[in-house]
């Protein structure tokens, strides 16, 4: 993997947004038993002062009686988003915000993932594809 800082332009022009078919929800709990049960299916966890935050498939959350008020879809930015990269998150979240699309950015080691409300996922894909296409044309 490259060991150089990538610019937002390089990362955006090289990304292809990919919409995952699953629906996810964010859960927060200070119940250790619930945390253990949900952790098995969680795609991400984060310890916060208020409790354990988990990002879990909707079906798993519902089996544990968790609210599904904010179902989300995941869009993976399929470009190597270097940990030293600058500006990708800002560019993506700004483009979505300009189109009234709330998002939650989750960075993995290799890629960034954008979680958007289910009802806005098609619009978000269009915005991100346009962002990528415009970066390529510049």
MARPA-200204 format. One record per residue (C-alpha): x, y, z; residue number from 1. Coordinates in nm, 3 decimals, padded with zeros to 5 digits. Example, Ala and Ser with C-alpha at 12.3 -4.5 7.8 and 13.67 -1.06 7.14 Angstrom:
! residues 2
atom X = 01.230; Y = -00.450; Z = 00.780; seq = 1
atom X = 01.367; Y = -00.106; Z = 00.714; seq = 2
! end
This chain:
! residues 138
atom X = 00.000; Y = 00.000; Z = 00.000; seq = 1
atom X = 00.123; Y = 00.351; Z = -00.070; seq = 2
atom X = 00.287; Y = 00.529; Z = 00.221; seq = 3
atom X = 00.218; Y = 00.880; Z = 00.096; seq = 4
atom X = -00.049; Y = 01.131; Z = 00.181; seq = 5
atom X = -00.315; Y = 01.136; Z = -00.086; seq = 6
atom X = -00.508; Y = 01.446; Z = -00.176; seq = 7
atom X = -00.886; Y = 01.451; Z = -00.175; seq = 8
atom X = -00.879; Y = 01.501; Z = -00.553; seq = 9
atom X = -00.674; Y = 01.184; Z = -00.607; seq = 10
atom X = -00.898; Y = 00.979; Z = -00.380; seq = 11
atom X = -01.227; Y = 01.118; Z = -00.516; seq = 12
atom X = -01.127; Y = 01.075; Z = -00.879; seq = 13
atom X = -01.030; Y = 00.714; Z = -00.806; seq = 14
atom X = -01.330; Y = 00.615; Z = -00.599; seq = 15
atom X = -01.629; Y = 00.418; Z = -00.714; seq = 16
atom X = -01.912; Y = 00.437; Z = -00.460; seq = 17
atom X = -02.055; Y = 00.091; Z = -00.393; seq = 18
atom X = -02.396; Y = 00.049; Z = -00.226; seq = 19
atom X = -02.426; Y = -00.253; Z = 00.000; seq = 20
atom X = -02.757; Y = -00.438; Z = 00.001; seq = 21
atom X = -02.788; Y = -00.471; Z = 00.380; seq = 22
atom X = -02.964; Y = -00.230; Z = 00.613; seq = 23
atom X = -02.786; Y = -00.130; Z = 00.935; seq = 24
atom X = -02.865; Y = 00.059; Z = 01.252; seq = 25
atom X = -02.654; Y = 00.223; Z = 01.518; seq = 26
atom X = -02.711; Y = 00.095; Z = 01.872; seq = 27
atom X = -02.572; Y = 00.227; Z = 02.199; seq = 28
atom X = -02.584; Y = 00.023; Z = 02.517; seq = 29
atom X = -02.429; Y = 00.007; Z = 02.861; seq = 30
atom X = -02.574; Y = -00.343; Z = 02.908; seq = 31
atom X = -02.278; Y = -00.582; Z = 02.887; seq = 32
atom X = -02.498; Y = -00.880; Z = 02.793; seq = 33
atom X = -02.668; Y = -00.696; Z = 02.508; seq = 34
atom X = -02.331; Y = -00.566; Z = 02.391; seq = 35
atom X = -02.192; Y = -00.922; Z = 02.378; seq = 36
atom X = -02.499; Y = -01.050; Z = 02.192; seq = 37
atom X = -02.489; Y = -00.775; Z = 01.931; seq = 38
atom X = -02.109; Y = -00.778; Z = 01.895; seq = 39
atom X = -02.120; Y = -01.113; Z = 01.716; seq = 40
atom X = -02.298; Y = -00.951; Z = 01.419; seq = 41
atom X = -02.161; Y = -00.597; Z = 01.448; seq = 42
atom X = -01.958; Y = -00.460; Z = 01.158; seq = 43
atom X = -01.814; Y = -00.188; Z = 01.385; seq = 44
atom X = -01.798; Y = -00.101; Z = 01.752; seq = 45
atom X = -01.673; Y = 00.197; Z = 01.945; seq = 46
atom X = -01.646; Y = 00.248; Z = 02.319; seq = 47
atom X = -01.784; Y = 00.582; Z = 02.429; seq = 48
atom X = -01.833; Y = 00.732; Z = 02.773; seq = 49
atom X = -02.208; Y = 00.672; Z = 02.745; seq = 50
atom X = -02.173; Y = 00.306; Z = 02.647; seq = 51
atom X = -02.077; Y = 00.072; Z = 02.366; seq = 52
atom X = -02.182; Y = 00.190; Z = 02.020; seq = 53
atom X = -02.241; Y = -00.085; Z = 01.767; seq = 54
atom X = -02.322; Y = -00.080; Z = 01.398; seq = 55
atom X = -02.532; Y = -00.388; Z = 01.334; seq = 56
atom X = -02.750; Y = -00.540; Z = 01.063; seq = 57
atom X = -03.114; Y = -00.443; Z = 01.110; seq = 58
atom X = -03.229; Y = -00.804; Z = 01.150; seq = 59
atom X = -02.982; Y = -00.867; Z = 01.434; seq = 60
atom X = -03.086; Y = -00.551; Z = 01.615; seq = 61
atom X = -03.456; Y = -00.632; Z = 01.584; seq = 62
atom X = -03.397; Y = -00.983; Z = 01.723; seq = 63
atom X = -03.260; Y = -00.813; Z = 02.035; seq = 64
atom X = -03.555; Y = -00.573; Z = 02.056; seq = 65
atom X = -03.362; Y = -00.266; Z = 01.945; seq = 66
atom X = -03.530; Y = 00.034; Z = 01.781; seq = 67
atom X = -03.495; Y = 00.062; Z = 01.406; seq = 68
atom X = -03.603; Y = 00.426; Z = 01.380; seq = 69
atom X = -03.300; Y = 00.522; Z = 01.170; seq = 70
atom X = -03.227; Y = 00.245; Z = 00.918; seq = 71
atom X = -02.910; Y = 00.314; Z = 00.720; seq = 72
atom X = -02.744; Y = 00.186; Z = 00.404; seq = 73
atom X = -02.370; Y = 00.163; Z = 00.362; seq = 74
atom X = -02.185; Y = 00.313; Z = 00.068; seq = 75
atom X = -01.822; Y = 00.205; Z = 00.049; seq = 76
atom X = -01.584; Y = 00.443; Z = -00.124; seq = 77
atom X = -01.387; Y = 00.182; Z = -00.315; seq = 78
atom X = -01.057; Y = 00.362; Z = -00.324; seq = 79
atom X = -00.765; Y = 00.307; Z = -00.092; seq = 80
atom X = -00.821; Y = 00.589; Z = 00.153; seq = 81
atom X = -00.482; Y = 00.628; Z = 00.312; seq = 82
atom X = -00.476; Y = 00.696; Z = 00.684; seq = 83
atom X = -00.258; Y = 00.993; Z = 00.588; seq = 84
atom X = -00.506; Y = 01.110; Z = 00.323; seq = 85
atom X = -00.636; Y = 01.463; Z = 00.346; seq = 86
atom X = -00.984; Y = 01.589; Z = 00.258; seq = 87
atom X = -01.182; Y = 01.284; Z = 00.143; seq = 88
atom X = -01.421; Y = 01.284; Z = 00.440; seq = 89
atom X = -01.471; Y = 01.659; Z = 00.415; seq = 90
atom X = -01.541; Y = 01.650; Z = 00.042; seq = 91
atom X = -01.787; Y = 01.361; Z = 00.066; seq = 92
atom X = -01.974; Y = 01.491; Z = 00.370; seq = 93
atom X = -01.991; Y = 01.841; Z = 00.219; seq = 94
atom X = -02.133; Y = 01.711; Z = -00.110; seq = 95
atom X = -02.397; Y = 01.513; Z = 00.078; seq = 96
atom X = -02.478; Y = 01.804; Z = 00.312; seq = 97
atom X = -02.527; Y = 02.035; Z = 00.012; seq = 98
atom X = -02.794; Y = 01.790; Z = -00.101; seq = 99
atom X = -02.961; Y = 01.764; Z = 00.242; seq = 100
atom X = -02.840; Y = 01.407; Z = 00.296; seq = 101
atom X = -02.729; Y = 01.326; Z = 00.651; seq = 102
atom X = -02.435; Y = 01.089; Z = 00.673; seq = 103
atom X = -02.221; Y = 00.908; Z = 00.922; seq = 104
atom X = -01.866; Y = 00.848; Z = 00.803; seq = 105
atom X = -01.689; Y = 00.537; Z = 00.929; seq = 106
atom X = -01.325; Y = 00.488; Z = 00.838; seq = 107
atom X = -01.173; Y = 00.145; Z = 00.814; seq = 108
atom X = -00.807; Y = 00.072; Z = 00.753; seq = 109
atom X = -00.853; Y = 00.036; Z = 00.376; seq = 110
atom X = -01.169; Y = 00.225; Z = 00.288; seq = 111
atom X = -01.413; Y = 00.487; Z = 00.410; seq = 112
atom X = -01.778; Y = 00.392; Z = 00.446; seq = 113
atom X = -02.070; Y = 00.634; Z = 00.436; seq = 114
atom X = -02.391; Y = 00.546; Z = 00.617; seq = 115
atom X = -02.698; Y = 00.729; Z = 00.488; seq = 116
atom X = -03.071; Y = 00.695; Z = 00.560; seq = 117
atom X = -03.230; Y = 00.415; Z = 00.357; seq = 118
atom X = -03.479; Y = 00.656; Z = 00.195; seq = 119
atom X = -03.192; Y = 00.872; Z = 00.063; seq = 120
atom X = -02.945; Y = 00.606; Z = -00.051; seq = 121
atom X = -03.022; Y = 00.638; Z = -00.424; seq = 122
atom X = -02.984; Y = 01.017; Z = -00.408; seq = 123
atom X = -02.658; Y = 00.976; Z = -00.212; seq = 124
atom X = -02.522; Y = 00.735; Z = -00.473; seq = 125
atom X = -02.602; Y = 00.989; Z = -00.745; seq = 126
atom X = -02.432; Y = 01.272; Z = -00.554; seq = 127
atom X = -02.119; Y = 01.064; Z = -00.489; seq = 128
atom X = -02.101; Y = 00.939; Z = -00.847; seq = 129
atom X = -02.129; Y = 01.298; Z = -00.971; seq = 130
atom X = -01.856; Y = 01.403; Z = -00.725; seq = 131
atom X = -01.628; Y = 01.128; Z = -00.857; seq = 132
atom X = -01.705; Y = 01.207; Z = -01.222; seq = 133
atom X = -01.642; Y = 01.579; Z = -01.173; seq = 134
atom X = -01.309; Y = 01.513; Z = -01.003; seq = 135
atom X = -01.205; Y = 01.294; Z = -01.295; seq = 136
atom X = -01.295; Y = 01.565; Z = -01.547; seq = 137
atom X = -01.103; Y = 01.845; Z = -01.370; seq = 138
! end
